[in-house]
């Protein structure tokens, strides 16, 4: 790998790990809260809203993981890597 590319790849890798850790932690907490909201909700509308939030949390977490994988693929495709 060219020496001028390595610092950029290191920064990207570091930020990807930090972002995935934050999304994982916050996502897990949000999932637990939404699940409890769903279990404790009395009104059908509240249950529906809780289900929608659970779906959003899951899709967002998957999106962050896919973005991290895409960055690794793109930086791995740099000539000389």
N, C-alpha and C positions, 0 to 999 in steps of 0.2 A: 504494500500500500504506500502511495506517495506520502512523504512526511508532512506535507501541508494539509492533507485530508484527515490524518489521525486525530488532531485536536478537535476537529468538528465532530467526528464520529464519537469520540469520548464524551463530548458535551451532550450530544443527542442521546447516547446510551444512558448517561446519568439522569437526564431529565425524563426519559421514558420510564426508568425504574422508579423515580420519585413520583411521577404521575400515576403509574399503575398502583403503587403502594397507597397513595392518597385515595384514589378511586376505589380500591379494594376496601380500605378502612371505612371511608364515608359511605360507600355503597352497602357494605354489610350492616352498618348502623341504620341506614335509611331503610333497608330491606326489613330489618327486625321491627322498626317502628311502624312501617306500613303493614306488615303482617299482623302485629298486635292491634293496629287500628281496624284491620279487616275482621279480626276475631272478636273484638269488643264492640264493633259498630252495631247499632240497633236499627238504624234506618237503611233500607235497601240502597238508597242513593250513596250513602257513605261507604257501603261495602263495594259498590261499583267503582267509586273514586279510589278506594284503597287498591283494588285490583289493577286499575289503570296505572297507579303510581308504581306498583310492583313491576308491571310490564316495562315502564319507562326506565326503572332502575336496572333491570336485567339487560335491556337493549343498550343502555348507556355503557354498562360495564363491558359488554361484548364489543361495542364500538371502540372503546379505549384499547382493549386487547388487540383488536384488528389493526388499529392505527399504529401501535407499537410494532407489530409484525411487519406492517408495510414499510415503516421506516428502516427496520433491519434489512428487509429485502432491497430497498432502494440504495441504502448505503453499502450493502454487499455487492451491488452491481457496478460500483465505481471501478473503472479500469485500474488494474494493478492490485486489486484486492484479493 
